[in-house]
């Protein structure tokens, strides 16, 4: 029997939160995690770019995660409020 996506997403979220809490690089960061359809969404604040990168790396290592959206604020990081162009039809193909 196949599990509902929300059950899988909640299991992934719990696994990612546990990984972040157990890693010394991210244990003290103020991070929030959401998972939707296997995509982990990270938000909050980190003290440095390496800390931000470690959170993304850990989330991506969780079994079953299909991708990671990193919106964690950190000194030198891109603004999490920046516009993201998801209209892939307008992109030119490199041929």
C-alpha positions in Angstrom: 0.0 0.0 0.0 1.4 3.4 -1.0 1.8 6.1 1.6 0.2 9.5 1.2 2.7 12.2 0.2 2.0 14.2 3.4 3.0 11.2 5.5 6.3 10.8 3.5 6.9 14.6 3.6 6.4 14.7 7.4 8.8 11.7 7.8 11.4 13.5 5.6 11.0 16.7 7.6 11.5 14.9 10.9 14.6 13.2 9.5 16.1 16.5 8.2 15.4 18.2 11.6 17.2 15.4 13.4 20.2 15.6 11.0 20.4 19.3 11.5 20.2 19.0 15.3 22.8 16.3 15.4 25.4 18.1 13.3 27.7 20.5 15.1 27.8 22.9 12.1 24.0 23.4 12.2 22.9 22.5 15.7 22.8 26.1 16.9 21.4 27.7 13.7 17.8 29.2 13.8 16.5 27.0 10.9 13.0 26.0 9.7 12.3 23.1 7.5 9.3 22.3 5.4 8.9 19.4 2.9 6.5 19.3 0.0 6.4 16.4 -2.5 9.9 15.4 -1.4 11.4 18.9 -1.9 13.0 20.3 1.3 12.5 24.0 1.9 15.0 25.5 4.3 14.5 28.9 5.9 15.8 30.9 8.9 19.2 32.3 9.7 22.7 31.0 9.8 25.8 32.7 11.1 27.9 32.0 8.0 27.9 30.7 4.4 29.6 27.4 5.5 26.8 26.9 8.0 24.2 27.7 5.4 25.9 25.3 3.0 26.1 22.5 5.6 22.3 22.8 6.2 21.7 22.4 2.5 24.1 19.5 2.2 22.6 17.6 5.2 19.0 18.1 3.9 20.0 16.8 0.5 21.5 13.7 2.1 18.2 12.6 3.7 17.0 9.5 2.0 14.0 10.3 -0.2 14.7 14.0 -0.7 14.3 15.0 -4.3 15.7 18.5 -4.0 16.5 21.4 -1.7 15.4 25.0 -1.8 17.7 27.0 0.4 16.3 30.3 1.6 18.5 30.5 4.7 19.7 34.0 5.4 23.5 34.3 6.0 26.1 37.0 5.6 27.1 37.1 2.0 24.2 34.9 0.8 21.7 35.9 -1.9 18.6 37.5 -0.6 16.0 34.9 0.2 13.3 37.3 -1.2 14.9 37.5 -4.6 12.7 36.7 -7.6 13.0 33.3 -9.1 12.1 32.7 -12.7 10.3 29.4 -13.0 9.1 29.9 -16.6 11.4 27.3 -18.2 9.7 27.7 -21.6 11.4 31.1 -22.2 14.9 29.8 -21.6 17.0 29.3 -24.8 18.3 25.8 -25.3 22.1 25.7 -25.8 22.4 24.0 -29.1 
